[in-house]
Amino acid sequence: MKKIVAINASPRVGWNTWSMVNEAAEGARAEGAEVQFFDLYKLEKHSGCMSCFACKREPNEGKCVYPDGLAPVMQAVREADGLIIGSPNYLGDVSSEFHAIYERLLFQSLTYQKDPHQYDFRRIPVIFIMTSNAGEEFYETLGYRGMLSRYRAGLEEAVGNTKTLIAGNTLQVKDYSRFKWDIFDPADKQDRHDKVFPKEKEKAFRLGAEMVRKAW
C-alpha cells in the first residue's frame, strides 16, 4: 500500500486550503493509499530551519533531525510515496507555516559540495495547492505566477516532480456583512463558492488519485 502525506499549511481548518488538500487526500485514499494528514498550525511548537547543520554531518546527512513539532512530519515525508501540501496566499506569498516546512525540506537536501550538489534521496511526486481570495486571472499581473514557480522549483529540487493546483476568488467568511469590505460582492462570492469551488475540489480529488495510480 502506498503512503501519502497530506499537509494543510492554513490555520483555518475546514476552509478552502484544508478542503482542497483533503479532497486530494480522499482521491489518494480512493485508489487504496494510506494517508497521513497534518494540520501544521495544530502541531507542537516548531519553526523553520534552525541552521544547526546536523543534516550536513554523519549520521544524519540529508536528514533534518531538529527535535520539535515538525520532526514527525519530516519523518513521515521521508517514508512517503507522495506529498500533498497546500497553503493560502497570504499577502502575495505562502503562509508562514508553509515556509517553515519548505525551509526544512530544502535545506536538508543541500550538500554544500560542488559535486554532488544534493544528497541522494528517494524522489516522490508532489501536489502543491494554493488558494487565494484574488482570482486566478490576477495571478500574472500581481506576480503570483512567479512566486508559485519559485516554490514549485524548490519542491521539485528537494522532494520530487511537482504539480500545482490553484483555487482563486475563494469565499473568505460566511457573513460578509460583519466587515466593511466594500470591494467584494458577497452574493458573487457565495455563488462562485457554491458552483465553482466544488469543481476545483474535484480537480484536487482527481490529482490525488492520479498520484497513486501512476506517480509522475
C-alpha positions as CSV (number, residue, x, y, z in Angstrom):
1,M,0.0,0.0,0.0
2,K,1.3,3.4,-0.9
3,K,1.7,6.0,1.8
4,I,0.8,9.6,1.1
5,V,1.4,12.6,3.4
6,A,-1.1,15.4,3.2
7,I,-0.2,18.8,4.8
8,N,-2.5,21.7,5.5
9,A,-0.5,24.9,5.9
10,S,-3.5,27.0,6.7
11,P,-4.8,27.9,10.2
12,R,-8.4,27.6,9.0
13,V,-9.4,24.0,9.4
14,G,-12.5,23.2,7.3
15,W,-12.0,26.1,4.9
16,N,-10.6,26.5,1.4
17,T,-7.0,25.2,1.6
18,W,-7.9,22.5,4.1
19,S,-10.8,21.4,1.8
20,M,-8.6,21.2,-1.3
21,V,-5.8,19.3,0.5
22,N,-8.5,17.0,2.0
23,E,-10.0,16.3,-1.4
24,A,-6.6,15.4,-2.9
25,A,-6.1,13.1,0.1
26,E,-9.5,11.5,-0.5
27,G,-8.6,10.9,-4.1
28,A,-5.4,9.1,-2.9
29,R,-7.5,7.0,-0.5
30,A,-9.9,6.1,-3.2
31,E,-7.0,4.4,-5.0
32,G,-6.1,2.4,-1.9
33,A,-3.4,4.7,-0.5
34,E,-2.8,5.2,3.3
35,V,-2.9,8.9,4.0
36,Q,-1.4,10.7,7.0
37,F,-2.8,14.2,7.4
38,F,-1.1,17.0,9.2
39,D,-2.5,20.5,10.2
40,L,0.7,22.5,10.7
41,Y,-0.9,25.1,12.9
42,K,-2.0,22.4,15.4
43,L,1.4,20.9,15.9
44,E,3.6,21.3,19.0
45,K,6.0,24.3,19.0
46,H,8.2,24.4,15.9
47,S,9.9,26.7,13.4
48,G,11.7,26.8,10.1
49,C,15.3,25.8,9.7
50,M,17.4,26.4,12.8
51,S,20.8,26.3,11.0
52,C,22.0,23.6,13.3
53,F,23.7,21.9,10.3
54,A,23.0,18.5,11.8
55,C,21.8,17.5,8.3
56,K,25.3,18.1,7.0
57,R,27.0,15.7,9.4
58,E,27.1,11.9,9.9
59,P,25.0,10.0,10.7
60,N,22.2,12.4,9.6
61,E,23.4,13.7,6.3
62,G,20.5,14.7,4.2
63,K,18.0,14.4,7.1
64,C,16.5,17.2,9.2
65,V,16.5,15.9,12.8
66,Y,15.7,19.0,14.8
67,P,13.6,17.8,17.7
68,D,10.4,20.0,17.5
69,G,6.8,19.7,16.4
70,L,7.8,19.3,12.8
71,A,10.0,16.3,13.4
72,P,7.2,13.7,12.9
73,V,6.1,15.5,9.7
74,M,9.7,15.4,8.3
75,Q,10.0,11.7,9.1
76,A,6.6,11.0,7.5
77,V,7.6,12.7,4.3
78,R,10.8,10.7,4.2
79,E,8.8,7.5,4.4
80,A,6.0,8.6,2.0
81,D,5.3,7.7,-1.6
82,G,3.8,11.1,-2.3
83,L,3.3,14.5,-0.8
84,I,0.2,16.8,-0.9
85,I,0.8,20.2,0.5
86,G,-1.4,23.3,0.4
87,S,-1.1,26.9,1.5
88,P,-3.3,30.0,1.3
89,N,-2.0,33.0,-0.5
90,Y,-1.1,35.5,2.3
91,L,0.0,38.9,1.0
92,G,1.2,37.5,-2.3
93,D,3.1,34.7,-0.7
94,V,2.7,31.3,1.1
95,S,1.8,31.1,4.8
96,S,4.5,31.2,7.4
97,E,3.8,27.6,8.3
98,F,4.3,26.5,4.7
99,H,7.6,28.4,4.6
100,A,8.7,26.7,7.8
101,I,8.5,23.2,6.4
102,Y,9.6,24.4,3.0
103,E,12.9,25.6,4.6
104,R,13.4,22.3,6.4
105,L,12.7,20.2,3.3
106,L,15.0,22.2,1.1
107,F,18.0,22.8,3.4
108,Q,18.3,19.2,4.4
109,S,18.8,18.2,0.7
110,L,21.8,20.5,0.1
111,T,25.3,19.1,0.5
112,Y,27.2,22.3,0.3
113,Q,29.5,20.4,-2.0
114,K,30.4,21.1,-5.6
115,D,29.6,17.5,-6.5
116,P,27.1,16.2,-5.7
117,H,25.0,19.3,-5.1
118,Q,22.3,17.3,-3.3
119,Y,22.2,14.2,-1.0
120,D,20.9,11.1,-2.6
121,F,17.2,10.8,-1.7
122,R,14.2,8.9,-2.9
123,R,12.1,11.3,-5.0
124,I,8.3,11.3,-4.7
125,P,5.6,13.1,-6.5
126,V,4.2,16.4,-5.0
127,I,0.9,18.2,-5.3
128,F,1.3,21.9,-4.4
129,I,-2.0,23.6,-3.8
130,M,-2.6,27.3,-3.3
131,T,-5.9,29.0,-2.5
132,S,-6.5,32.8,-2.8
133,N,-9.0,35.5,-2.3
134,A,-7.7,37.0,-5.6
135,G,-9.0,35.5,-8.8
136,E,-6.6,33.3,-10.8
137,E,-6.9,35.8,-13.6
138,F,-4.9,38.3,-11.5
139,Y,-2.0,35.9,-10.7
140,E,0.1,37.1,-13.7
141,T,-0.3,40.8,-13.1
142,L,0.2,40.5,-9.3
143,G,3.4,38.5,-9.7
144,Y,1.9,35.4,-8.1
145,R,2.8,33.1,-11.1
146,G,6.5,33.8,-10.5
147,M,6.1,33.2,-6.8
148,L,4.4,29.8,-7.4
149,S,7.1,28.9,-9.9
150,R,9.8,29.5,-7.4
151,Y,8.2,27.3,-4.7
152,R,7.4,24.6,-7.3
153,A,11.0,24.6,-8.4
154,G,12.2,24.3,-4.8
155,L,9.9,21.4,-4.2
156,E,11.0,19.7,-7.4
157,E,14.6,20.0,-6.4
158,A,14.2,18.8,-2.8
159,V,11.3,16.4,-2.9
160,G,10.2,15.4,-6.4
161,N,8.2,16.3,-9.6
162,T,5.6,18.8,-8.6
163,K,2.1,19.6,-10.0
164,T,0.5,22.9,-9.0
165,L,-3.2,23.5,-8.4
166,I,-4.8,26.9,-7.8
167,A,-8.2,27.8,-6.4
168,G,-8.7,31.5,-6.7
169,N,-11.5,34.0,-5.8
170,T,-12.4,32.0,-2.8
171,L,-15.0,32.7,-0.1
172,Q,-13.2,34.1,3.0
173,V,-16.0,34.3,5.5
174,K,-19.6,33.1,5.9
175,D,-21.0,36.5,6.7
176,Y,-19.5,39.5,4.8
177,S,-21.9,41.9,6.5
178,R,-19.8,41.7,9.6
179,F,-17.0,43.6,7.8
180,K,-16.6,46.8,5.9
181,W,-15.3,45.0,2.8
182,D,-16.9,47.0,0.1
183,I,-14.6,45.8,-2.6
184,F,-16.4,42.4,-2.6
185,D,-19.8,41.4,-3.8
186,P,-20.8,38.8,-1.2
187,A,-23.5,37.3,-3.4
188,D,-21.0,36.7,-6.2
189,K,-18.5,35.2,-3.8
190,Q,-21.1,32.8,-2.4
191,D,-22.3,31.9,-5.9
192,R,-18.8,31.0,-7.0
193,H,-18.2,29.1,-3.8
194,D,-21.4,27.1,-4.5
195,K,-20.8,26.5,-8.2
196,V,-17.1,26.7,-9.0
197,F,-15.3,25.6,-5.8
198,P,-16.8,22.1,-5.9
199,K,-15.3,21.7,-9.4
200,E,-11.9,22.8,-8.1
201,K,-12.2,20.2,-5.3
202,E,-13.0,17.6,-7.9
203,K,-9.7,18.5,-9.7
204,A,-7.9,18.0,-6.4
205,F,-9.5,14.7,-5.9
206,R,-8.6,13.5,-9.4
207,L,-5.0,14.7,-9.0
208,G,-4.7,12.8,-5.7
209,A,-5.9,9.7,-7.3
210,E,-3.6,10.1,-10.2
211,M,-0.6,10.4,-7.9
212,V,-1.3,7.0,-6.6
213,R,-2.2,5.3,-9.8
214,K,0.9,6.5,-11.7
215,A,3.4,8.7,-9.9
216,W,4.7,11.5,-12.2
